[in-house]
């Protein structure tokens, strides 16, 4: 049995019936090749007006770079 990394994201990226959902992902800059990759959500609570949290955007960017280098698609979101 194979454990796919894109087990959940493939429910949106693979079926032709999800064309509208896929169009939204293409609009974010994803490519056809990205549709076969796992998607990883990267939560970031950065706020540049607070010295406690202002570095977290840079950290989230480094995490996204690591996800990309692992051949997955990282998407940052704020909480």
PyMOL CGO cylinders between C-alpha atoms (Angstrom):
from pymol import cmd
from pymol.cgo import CYLINDER

trace = [
    CYLINDER, 0.00, 0.00, 0.00, 1.33, 3.42, -0.96, 0.3, 1, 1, 1, 1, 1, 1,
    CYLINDER, 1.33, 3.42, -0.96, 0.93, 6.48, 1.24, 0.3, 1, 1, 1, 1, 1, 1,
    CYLINDER, 0.93, 6.48, 1.24, 0.47, 9.41, -1.11, 0.3, 1, 1, 1, 1, 1, 1,
    CYLINDER, 0.47, 9.41, -1.11, 1.63, 12.79, 0.17, 0.3, 1, 1, 1, 1, 1, 1,
    CYLINDER, 1.63, 12.79, 0.17, -1.18, 14.45, -1.78, 0.3, 1, 1, 1, 1, 1, 1,
    CYLINDER, -1.18, 14.45, -1.78, -3.91, 12.20, -0.37, 0.3, 1, 1, 1, 1, 1, 1,
    CYLINDER, -3.91, 12.20, -0.37, -6.15, 15.13, 0.53, 0.3, 1, 1, 1, 1, 1, 1,
    CYLINDER, -6.15, 15.13, 0.53, -5.14, 17.79, -2.00, 0.3, 1, 1, 1, 1, 1, 1,
    CYLINDER, -5.14, 17.79, -2.00, -5.64, 15.29, -4.84, 0.3, 1, 1, 1, 1, 1, 1,
    CYLINDER, -5.64, 15.29, -4.84, -9.39, 15.38, -4.10, 0.3, 1, 1, 1, 1, 1, 1,
    CYLINDER, -9.39, 15.38, -4.10, -9.34, 18.86, -5.60, 0.3, 1, 1, 1, 1, 1, 1,
    CYLINDER, -9.34, 18.86, -5.60, -6.41, 18.73, -8.01, 0.3, 1, 1, 1, 1, 1, 1,
    CYLINDER, -6.41, 18.73, -8.01, -7.17, 15.47, -9.84, 0.3, 1, 1, 1, 1, 1, 1,
    CYLINDER, -7.17, 15.47, -9.84, -10.88, 14.99, -10.70, 0.3, 1, 1, 1, 1, 1, 1,
    CYLINDER, -10.88, 14.99, -10.70, -12.08, 16.77, -13.83, 0.3, 1, 1, 1, 1, 1, 1,
    CYLINDER, -12.08, 16.77, -13.83, -15.29, 17.61, -11.95, 0.3, 1, 1, 1, 1, 1, 1,
    CYLINDER, -15.29, 17.61, -11.95, -13.21, 19.96, -9.78, 0.3, 1, 1, 1, 1, 1, 1,
    CYLINDER, -13.21, 19.96, -9.78, -12.39, 22.25, -12.71, 0.3, 1, 1, 1, 1, 1, 1,
    CYLINDER, -12.39, 22.25, -12.71, -13.56, 25.41, -10.93, 0.3, 1, 1, 1, 1, 1, 1,
    CYLINDER, -13.56, 25.41, -10.93, -11.43, 24.59, -7.88, 0.3, 1, 1, 1, 1, 1, 1,
    CYLINDER, -11.43, 24.59, -7.88, -8.45, 23.86, -10.11, 0.3, 1, 1, 1, 1, 1, 1,
    CYLINDER, -8.45, 23.86, -10.11, -8.97, 27.16, -11.94, 0.3, 1, 1, 1, 1, 1, 1,
    CYLINDER, -8.97, 27.16, -11.94, -8.64, 28.99, -8.62, 0.3, 1, 1, 1, 1, 1, 1,
    CYLINDER, -8.64, 28.99, -8.62, -5.37, 27.16, -7.93, 0.3, 1, 1, 1, 1, 1, 1,
    CYLINDER, -5.37, 27.16, -7.93, -4.04, 28.00, -11.39, 0.3, 1, 1, 1, 1, 1, 1,
    CYLINDER, -4.04, 28.00, -11.39, -4.93, 31.61, -10.62, 0.3, 1, 1, 1, 1, 1, 1,
    CYLINDER, -4.93, 31.61, -10.62, -2.56, 31.50, -7.63, 0.3, 1, 1, 1, 1, 1, 1,
    CYLINDER, -2.56, 31.50, -7.63, 0.31, 30.59, -9.95, 0.3, 1, 1, 1, 1, 1, 1,
    CYLINDER, 0.31, 30.59, -9.95, 0.23, 26.82, -9.65, 0.3, 1, 1, 1, 1, 1, 1,
    CYLINDER, 0.23, 26.82, -9.65, 1.17, 24.86, -12.77, 0.3, 1, 1, 1, 1, 1, 1,
    CYLINDER, 1.17, 24.86, -12.77, -0.12, 21.58, -14.19, 0.3, 1, 1, 1, 1, 1, 1,
    CYLINDER, -0.12, 21.58, -14.19, 2.89, 19.85, -12.61, 0.3, 1, 1, 1, 1, 1, 1,
    CYLINDER, 2.89, 19.85, -12.61, 1.99, 21.38, -9.23, 0.3, 1, 1, 1, 1, 1, 1,
    CYLINDER, 1.99, 21.38, -9.23, -1.40, 19.68, -9.39, 0.3, 1, 1, 1, 1, 1, 1,
    CYLINDER, -1.40, 19.68, -9.39, 0.35, 16.34, -8.79, 0.3, 1, 1, 1, 1, 1, 1,
    CYLINDER, 0.35, 16.34, -8.79, 2.21, 17.60, -5.71, 0.3, 1, 1, 1, 1, 1, 1,
    CYLINDER, 2.21, 17.60, -5.71, 1.17, 17.69, -2.09, 0.3, 1, 1, 1, 1, 1, 1,
    CYLINDER, 1.17, 17.69, -2.09, -0.01, 21.06, -0.82, 0.3, 1, 1, 1, 1, 1, 1,
    CYLINDER, -0.01, 21.06, -0.82, 1.19, 22.22, 2.58, 0.3, 1, 1, 1, 1, 1, 1,
    CYLINDER, 1.19, 22.22, 2.58, -0.48, 25.03, 4.52, 0.3, 1, 1, 1, 1, 1, 1,
    CYLINDER, -0.48, 25.03, 4.52, 1.99, 27.24, 6.37, 0.3, 1, 1, 1, 1, 1, 1,
    CYLINDER, 1.99, 27.24, 6.37, 0.38, 29.26, 9.17, 0.3, 1, 1, 1, 1, 1, 1,
    CYLINDER, 0.38, 29.26, 9.17, 2.05, 32.52, 10.07, 0.3, 1, 1, 1, 1, 1, 1,
    CYLINDER, 2.05, 32.52, 10.07, 1.03, 35.00, 12.75, 0.3, 1, 1, 1, 1, 1, 1,
    CYLINDER, 1.03, 35.00, 12.75, 3.47, 37.73, 11.78, 0.3, 1, 1, 1, 1, 1, 1,
    CYLINDER, 3.47, 37.73, 11.78, 2.71, 41.37, 12.45, 0.3, 1, 1, 1, 1, 1, 1,
    CYLINDER, 2.71, 41.37, 12.45, 5.31, 44.01, 11.64, 0.3, 1, 1, 1, 1, 1, 1,
    CYLINDER, 5.31, 44.01, 11.64, 3.99, 46.32, 14.35, 0.3, 1, 1, 1, 1, 1, 1,
    CYLINDER, 3.99, 46.32, 14.35, 5.07, 43.96, 17.12, 0.3, 1, 1, 1, 1, 1, 1,
    CYLINDER, 5.07, 43.96, 17.12, 8.69, 43.10, 17.88, 0.3, 1, 1, 1, 1, 1, 1,
    CYLINDER, 8.69, 43.10, 17.88, 7.63, 39.71, 19.23, 0.3, 1, 1, 1, 1, 1, 1,
    CYLINDER, 7.63, 39.71, 19.23, 6.07, 38.59, 15.93, 0.3, 1, 1, 1, 1, 1, 1,
    CYLINDER, 6.07, 38.59, 15.93, 7.68, 40.66, 13.18, 0.3, 1, 1, 1, 1, 1, 1,
    CYLINDER, 7.68, 40.66, 13.18, 10.28, 37.98, 12.37, 0.3, 1, 1, 1, 1, 1, 1,
    CYLINDER, 10.28, 37.98, 12.37, 7.66, 35.30, 11.73, 0.3, 1, 1, 1, 1, 1, 1,
    CYLINDER, 7.66, 35.30, 11.73, 7.05, 36.30, 8.10, 0.3, 1, 1, 1, 1, 1, 1,
    CYLINDER, 7.05, 36.30, 8.10, 10.74, 35.66, 7.34, 0.3, 1, 1, 1, 1, 1, 1,
    CYLINDER, 10.74, 35.66, 7.34, 10.47, 32.31, 9.12, 0.3, 1, 1, 1, 1, 1, 1,
    CYLINDER, 10.47, 32.31, 9.12, 7.35, 31.39, 7.11, 0.3, 1, 1, 1, 1, 1, 1,
    CYLINDER, 7.35, 31.39, 7.11, 9.17, 32.27, 3.88, 0.3, 1, 1, 1, 1, 1, 1,
    CYLINDER, 9.17, 32.27, 3.88, 12.02, 29.93, 4.87, 0.3, 1, 1, 1, 1, 1, 1,
    CYLINDER, 12.02, 29.93, 4.87, 9.54, 27.16, 5.65, 0.3, 1, 1, 1, 1, 1, 1,
    CYLINDER, 9.54, 27.16, 5.65, 7.89, 27.69, 2.25, 0.3, 1, 1, 1, 1, 1, 1,
    CYLINDER, 7.89, 27.69, 2.25, 11.30, 27.48, 0.55, 0.3, 1, 1, 1, 1, 1, 1,
    CYLINDER, 11.30, 27.48, 0.55, 11.92, 24.18, 2.35, 0.3, 1, 1, 1, 1, 1, 1,
    CYLINDER, 11.92, 24.18, 2.35, 8.55, 22.82, 1.30, 0.3, 1, 1, 1, 1, 1, 1,
    CYLINDER, 8.55, 22.82, 1.30, 9.26, 23.85, -2.30, 0.3, 1, 1, 1, 1, 1, 1,
    CYLINDER, 9.26, 23.85, -2.30, 12.69, 22.20, -2.20, 0.3, 1, 1, 1, 1, 1, 1,
    CYLINDER, 12.69, 22.20, -2.20, 10.95, 18.98, -1.05, 0.3, 1, 1, 1, 1, 1, 1,
    CYLINDER, 10.95, 18.98, -1.05, 8.90, 19.12, -4.29, 0.3, 1, 1, 1, 1, 1, 1,
    CYLINDER, 8.90, 19.12, -4.29, 5.67, 20.13, -2.61, 0.3, 1, 1, 1, 1, 1, 1,
    CYLINDER, 5.67, 20.13, -2.61, 3.55, 23.30, -2.87, 0.3, 1, 1, 1, 1, 1, 1,
    CYLINDER, 3.55, 23.30, -2.87, 3.57, 25.55, 0.18, 0.3, 1, 1, 1, 1, 1, 1,
    CYLINDER, 3.57, 25.55, 0.18, 0.86, 28.15, 0.76, 0.3, 1, 1, 1, 1, 1, 1,
    CYLINDER, 0.86, 28.15, 0.76, 1.24, 30.70, 3.54, 0.3, 1, 1, 1, 1, 1, 1,
    CYLINDER, 1.24, 30.70, 3.54, -1.81, 31.96, 5.38, 0.3, 1, 1, 1, 1, 1, 1,
    CYLINDER, -1.81, 31.96, 5.38, -2.26, 34.33, 8.26, 0.3, 1, 1, 1, 1, 1, 1,
    CYLINDER, -2.26, 34.33, 8.26, -4.30, 33.51, 11.34, 0.3, 1, 1, 1, 1, 1, 1,
]
cmd.load_cgo(trace, "trace")
